[in-house]
């Protein structure tokens, strides 16, 4: 019977995934605000910038900050997945 190695979530992998996801979500919300759908996206945009939501400055500042936020969030998910890995079915 073959032994299966216990796999662990890669922290860098999850951090990069979280950063890319948060940045794309921010860019989509910014595009919605630029098109006039401000009600649907302005609260998410305000998490990362105080600039007017459809400005280029808001896109740049929020995009950069959401990359950092996503990286930290992804790394935390990986760390907790590894911490609670013993709960996974075998």
Backbone as a chain_set.jsonl record, in Angstrom:
{"seq": "XXXXXXXXXXXXXXXXXXXXXXXXXXXXXXXXXXXXXXXXXXXXXXXXXXXXXXXXXXXXXXXXXXXXXXXXXXXXXXXXXXXXXXXXXX", "coords": {"N": [[0.839, -1.178, 0.0], [0.617, 2.144, -0.879], [2.14, 4.924, 0.614], [0.754, 8.073, 1.341], [1.926, 11.306, 1.084], [1.702, 13.905, 3.45], [0.363, 16.878, 2.477], [1.174, 20.343, 2.422], [-0.09, 23.631, 2.488], [1.211, 26.086, 0.327], [2.651, 28.994, 1.426], [3.663, 31.252, 0.058], [2.556, 30.804, -2.453], [-0.221, 30.997, -1.899], [-0.254, 33.641, -0.987], [0.456, 35.081, -3.303], [-1.697, 34.367, -4.934], [-3.847, 35.456, -3.483], [-3.137, 38.171, -3.61], [-3.279, 38.718, -6.383], [-5.992, 38.181, -6.856], [-7.316, 40.06, -5.173], [-6.384, 42.447, -6.294], [-7.438, 42.304, -8.907], [-10.181, 42.258, -8.307], [-10.417, 44.794, -7.157], [-9.799, 46.4, -9.397], [-11.955, 45.747, -11.08], [-14.103, 46.743, -9.565], [-13.39, 49.442, -9.569], [-13.676, 49.992, -12.305], [-16.423, 49.656, -12.528], [-17.276, 51.821, -10.966], [-16.23, 53.896, -12.513], [-17.834, 53.672, -14.723], [-20.186, 54.561, -13.762], [-21.628, 53.031, -11.996], [-21.644, 53.447, -9.211], [-22.855, 52.891, -6.732], [-22.668, 50.168, -6.389], [-19.985, 49.586, -5.956], [-18.531, 51.476, -4.478], [-18.036, 51.262, -1.703], [-16.208, 49.161, -1.359], [-14.052, 50.226, -2.775], [-13.464, 52.399, -1.151], [-12.161, 51.228, 0.953], [-9.482, 51.191, 0.347], [-8.622, 53.665, -0.61], [-8.84, 57.263, -0.448], [-9.358, 58.891, -2.458], [-11.425, 60.34, -5.109], [-13.74, 57.963, -6.314], [-13.749, 57.214, -9.074], [-11.402, 58.138, -10.149], [-8.102, 58.239, -11.678], [-6.052, 58.256, -9.865], [-7.202, 56.98, -7.687], [-7.46, 54.424, -8.737], [-4.745, 53.653, -9.088], [-3.613, 53.936, -6.448], [-5.363, 52.345, -4.879], [-5.161, 49.869, -6.197], [-2.484, 49.151, -5.754], [-2.442, 49.027, -2.916], [-4.381, 47.056, -2.479], [-3.1, 44.833, -3.486], [-1.143, 44.358, -1.535], [-2.833, 43.888, 0.704], [-4.237, 41.641, -0.204], [-2.12, 39.823, -0.429], [-1.297, 39.514, 2.246], [-3.692, 38.505, 3.3], [-3.937, 36.096, 1.807], [-1.62, 34.732, 2.656], [-2.235, 34.406, 5.354], [-4.457, 32.7, 5.144], [-3.188, 30.389, 4.105], [-1.424, 29.783, 6.239], [-3.249, 29.196, 8.311], [-4.574, 27.066, 7.105], [-2.541, 25.187, 7.065], [-2.111, 24.97, 9.814], [-4.507, 23.871, 10.74], [-4.548, 21.508, 9.372], [-4.631, 18.917, 10.352], [-7.265, 18.346, 10.694], [-8.316, 17.586, 8.293], [-9.88, 15.155, 6.172], [-8.707, 11.78, 5.899]], "CA": [[0.0, 0.0, 0.0], [1.45, 3.342, -1.019], [1.938, 5.989, 1.599], [0.525, 9.403, 0.766], [2.586, 12.36, 1.856], [0.816, 14.973, 3.919], [0.734, 18.105, 1.774], [0.973, 21.595, 3.141], [-0.373, 24.764, 1.607], [2.357, 26.966, 0.137], [2.317, 30.344, 1.881], [3.948, 32.199, -1.034], [1.554, 30.537, -3.483], [-1.486, 31.578, -1.464], [-0.093, 35.096, -0.928], [0.389, 35.58, -4.681], [-3.075, 34.184, -5.386], [-4.668, 36.465, -2.808], [-2.783, 39.497, -4.134], [-3.829, 38.85, -7.734], [-7.454, 38.217, -6.756], [-7.733, 41.343, -4.6], [-6.099, 43.508, -7.263], [-8.425, 42.212, -9.982], [-11.468, 42.686, -7.759], [-10.375, 46.245, -7.03], [-9.874, 46.983, -10.738], [-13.328, 45.595, -11.558], [-14.941, 47.704, -8.836], [-13.06, 50.775, -10.071], [-14.305, 50.118, -13.619], [-17.845, 49.874, -12.274], [-17.45, 53.202, -10.514], [-15.947, 54.777, -13.648], [-18.978, 53.592, -15.628], [-21.341, 55.173, -13.113], [-22.277, 52.095, -11.077], [-20.962, 53.786, -7.969], [-23.485, 52.293, -5.56], [-22.272, 48.772, -6.249], [-18.567, 49.357, -5.7], [-17.804, 52.543, -3.778], [-17.603, 50.876, -0.36], [-14.971, 48.387, -1.489], [-12.994, 51.153, -3.183], [-13.105, 53.265, -0.027], [-11.27, 50.511, 1.863], [-8.092, 51.337, -0.054], [-8.259, 55.01, -1.04], [-9.755, 58.358, -0.123], [-9.528, 59.648, -3.703], [-12.723, 60.097, -5.761], [-13.698, 56.559, -6.701], [-13.516, 56.938, -10.491], [-10.19, 58.821, -10.609], [-6.937, 57.396, -11.958], [-5.29, 58.166, -8.617], [-7.849, 55.945, -6.882], [-7.107, 53.136, -9.325], [-3.348, 53.344, -8.788], [-3.415, 53.764, -5.008], [-6.126, 51.196, -4.408], [-4.607, 48.657, -6.801], [-1.253, 48.818, -5.019], [-2.763, 48.632, -1.548], [-5.11, 45.797, -2.468], [-2.115, 43.767, -3.679], [-0.598, 44.065, -0.201], [-3.89, 43.318, 1.524], [-4.483, 40.292, -0.701], [-0.976, 38.977, -0.089], [-1.39, 39.203, 3.675], [-4.845, 37.621, 3.467], [-3.6, 34.78, 1.27], [-0.643, 34.097, 3.538], [-2.949, 33.977, 6.561], [-5.248, 31.514, 4.793], [-2.266, 29.25, 4.016], [-0.936, 29.437, 7.571], [-4.313, 28.534, 9.05], [-4.811, 25.772, 6.467], [-1.495, 24.295, 7.564], [-2.329, 24.779, 11.248], [-5.654, 22.991, 10.951], [-4.457, 20.399, 8.433], [-4.942, 17.66, 11.011], [-8.708, 18.131, 10.643], [-8.686, 17.124, 6.96], [-10.118, 13.702, 6.114], [-7.55, 11.006, 5.393]], "C": [[0.887, 1.245, 0.0], [1.098, 4.362, 0.064], [1.699, 7.309, 0.875], [1.158, 10.433, 1.681], [1.572, 13.421, 2.245], [1.256, 16.27, 3.245], [0.386, 19.319, 2.618], [0.739, 22.694, 2.122], [0.855, 25.664, 1.531], [1.983, 28.409, 0.461], [2.555, 31.365, 0.778], [2.919, 32.041, -2.152], [0.214, 31.182, -3.119], [-1.398, 33.094, -1.391], [-0.188, 35.702, -2.325], [-1.022, 35.463, -5.24], [-4.001, 35.218, -4.766], [-4.398, 37.858, -3.34], [-3.387, 39.715, -5.514], [-5.346, 38.965, -7.705], [-7.942, 39.556, -6.231], [-7.496, 42.487, -5.577], [-7.105, 43.488, -8.41], [-9.803, 42.65, -9.505], [-11.521, 44.199, -7.611], [-10.516, 46.909, -8.399], [-11.28, 46.864, -11.318], [-14.276, 46.568, -10.863], [-14.666, 49.129, -9.313], [-13.705, 50.998, -11.433], [-15.805, 50.344, -13.471], [-18.126, 51.291, -11.821], [-17.217, 54.182, -11.655], [-17.098, 54.786, -14.65], [-20.266, 54.14, -15.008], [-22.118, 54.239, -12.202], [-21.681, 52.239, -9.689], [-21.553, 53.078, -6.762], [-23.0, 50.865, -5.317], [-20.833, 48.598, -5.788], [-17.889, 50.39, -4.813], [-17.348, 52.151, -2.384], [-16.317, 50.051, -0.399], [-13.813, 49.297, -1.872], [-12.535, 52.009, -2.014], [-12.261, 52.542, 1.025], [-9.802, 50.839, 1.594], [-7.696, 52.743, -0.47], [-9.29, 56.023, -0.566], [-9.971, 59.26, -1.337], [-10.948, 59.451, -4.24], [-12.688, 58.744, -6.475], [-13.438, 56.303, -8.176], [-12.253, 57.611, -11.032], [-9.064, 57.821, -10.859], [-6.078, 57.23, -10.706], [-5.877, 57.083, -7.709], [-7.506, 54.56, -7.419], [-5.689, 52.745, -8.941], [-3.138, 53.042, -7.31], [-4.123, 52.512, -4.505], [-5.606, 49.883, -4.946], [-3.373, 48.213, -6.035], [-1.554, 48.338, -3.601], [-3.531, 47.318, -1.494], [-4.187, 44.614, -2.76], [-1.517, 43.373, -2.329], [-1.608, 43.398, 0.708], [-4.17, 41.876, 1.094], [-3.359, 39.337, -0.365], [-1.01, 38.575, 1.383], [-2.551, 38.243, 3.929], [-4.571, 36.215, 2.97], [-2.613, 34.03, 2.14], [-1.307, 33.61, 4.823], [-3.806, 32.743, 6.299], [-4.356, 30.283, 4.739], [-1.769, 28.824, 5.389], [-2.009, 28.716, 8.381], [-4.673, 27.187, 8.426], [-3.779, 24.755, 6.939], [-1.698, 23.984, 9.047], [-3.437, 23.781, 11.521], [-5.68, 21.812, 9.984], [-4.814, 19.054, 9.05], [-6.433, 17.344, 10.997], [-9.183, 17.588, 9.303], [-8.925, 15.621, 6.974], [-8.92, 12.988, 5.482], [-7.982, 9.939, 4.444]], "O": [[1.806, 1.357, 0.811], [-0.068, 4.613, 0.37], [2.38, 7.615, -0.104], [0.95, 10.426, 2.894], [0.696, 13.783, 1.459], [2.392, 16.71, 3.422], [-0.558, 19.315, 3.408], [1.306, 22.68, 1.029], [1.47, 25.969, 2.553], [1.092, 28.977, -0.17], [1.73, 32.258, 0.58], [2.466, 33.03, -2.729], [-0.407, 31.841, -3.954], [-2.374, 33.776, -1.703], [-0.842, 36.728, -2.511], [-1.491, 36.36, -5.941], [-4.847, 35.791, -5.454], [-5.327, 38.649, -3.506], [-3.946, 40.777, -5.787], [-5.924, 39.759, -8.448], [-8.881, 40.131, -6.782], [-8.318, 43.398, -5.678], [-7.575, 44.542, -8.839], [-10.517, 43.343, -10.23], [-12.543, 44.821, -7.901], [-11.268, 47.873, -8.547], [-11.751, 47.787, -11.982], [-15.152, 47.15, -11.503], [-15.59, 49.931, -9.447], [-14.23, 52.08, -11.694], [-16.391, 51.136, -14.209], [-19.11, 51.897, -12.246], [-17.918, 55.188, -11.763], [-17.317, 55.78, -15.343], [-21.309, 54.176, -15.66], [-23.168, 54.62, -11.685], [-21.266, 51.257, -9.073], [-20.815, 52.702, -5.851], [-22.931, 50.411, -4.175], [-20.493, 47.535, -5.268], [-16.74, 50.18, -4.426], [-16.338, 52.677, -1.918], [-15.437, 50.232, 0.442], [-12.71, 49.152, -1.345], [-11.348, 52.313, -1.895], [-11.699, 53.193, 1.907], [-8.973, 50.773, 2.502], [-6.507, 52.992, -0.67], [-10.449, 55.69, -0.316], [-10.677, 60.266, -1.256], [-11.612, 58.486, -3.861], [-11.716, 58.423, -7.159], [-12.934, 55.23, -8.508], [-12.052, 57.653, -12.246], [-9.069, 56.711, -10.328], [-5.451, 56.189, -10.511], [-5.138, 56.357, -7.042], [-7.287, 53.628, -6.646], [-5.457, 51.615, -8.511], [-2.556, 52.017, -6.957], [-3.532, 51.711, -3.78], [-5.604, 48.88, -4.232], [-3.231, 47.036, -5.704], [-0.981, 47.349, -3.143], [-3.351, 46.541, -0.556], [-4.468, 43.499, -2.322], [-1.401, 42.186, -2.021], [-1.276, 42.442, 1.409], [-4.323, 40.994, 1.939], [-3.602, 38.172, -0.05], [-0.776, 37.413, 1.717], [-2.412, 37.281, 4.685], [-4.93, 35.241, 3.632], [-2.752, 32.823, 2.341], [-0.985, 32.532, 5.323], [-3.874, 31.842, 7.135], [-4.723, 29.235, 5.271], [-1.697, 27.629, 5.676], [-1.716, 27.734, 9.063], [-5.042, 26.258, 9.145], [-4.11, 23.595, 7.185], [-1.479, 22.852, 9.48], [-3.327, 22.947, 12.42], [-6.724, 21.185, 9.799], [-5.254, 18.147, 8.343], [-6.829, 16.207, 11.257], [-10.335, 17.171, 9.183], [-8.254, 14.891, 7.703], [-8.22, 13.545, 4.636], [-7.147, 9.198, 3.926]]}, "num_chains": 1, "name": "protein.A"}
